[in-house]
Amino acid sequence: MLTVDFSRFPLAPGDRVLDLGCGAGRHAFECYRRGARVVALDRNAEEIREVAKWFAAMKEAGEAPVGAEATAMEGDALALPFPDDSFDAVIISEVMEHIPDDKGVLAEMVRVLRPGGRIAVTVPRYGPEKVCWALSDAYHEVEGGHIRIYRAGELLAKMRGAGLRPYGTHHAHALHSPYWWLKCAFGVNRDGDDAALPVRAYHKLLVWDIMKKPLATRLAEELLNPVMGKSFVAYATKPHLPAGAVSGQGTA
């Protein structure tokens, strides 16, 4: 299930892409399939091991084009182990709401992105997220949980403040908002067979939708995304530097 819309975030074969805070790797895998040279970075060692296994399996199955490359590695989003201007594109999906120093993360992303490169940022949308916080303290008052809720204008202002030029936004995953509201209402920590019946039933619907991709739910989500999409997605470019300027100045 992708949050980034690659029709708005085009990649060319051979592009070097950083998936920052990659988690289970969903966006990194899609970039790899599109022929990119992907680095999937996360601080969670267990998830990185799993992502590396999936990269190897994809290569073995021939899912990635010739020339595509994929690396999974542990790392700190506030101290990226890459030189300035290392990547053609950077994705950070559902990560910034977890990090106290979000401006520092933006600065690091801008530093490693080449002039003219693109960034995609996704965060939980303000309205649906406020409902989750109202229904359940456990949803956000956990170690490593969500520490802020972004309004769209706030996120875009921070991106501009980091030197980026936003060029597009949208909302995604409207059908997932009710699932999280149900989770929060019936017990966010109750999973699997222990989850309440409405939560289990709605989860089955989501799995069916992801696997089958029926036209009816695709159209329904497209109509509902502007109203109750779970995620807010923003796209931006790093401007080309004026003649004589030094790359990386003012972004670290």
Secondary structure, DSSP 8 states (H G I E B T S, - for coil): ---S-TTTS---TT-EEEEET-TT-HHHHHHHHTT-EEEEEES-HHHHHHHHHHHHHHHHHT-S-TT-EEEEEE-BTTB-SS-TT-EEEEEEES-GGG-S-HHHHHHHHHHHEEEEEEEEEEEE-HHHHHHHHHH-STTTSSTT-------HHHHHHHHHHTT-EEEEEEEE-TTHHHHHHHHHHH-TT--GGGS-HHHHHHHHHHHHHHHH--HHHHHHHHHHHHHH-SEEEEEEE-----TT--TTTTT-
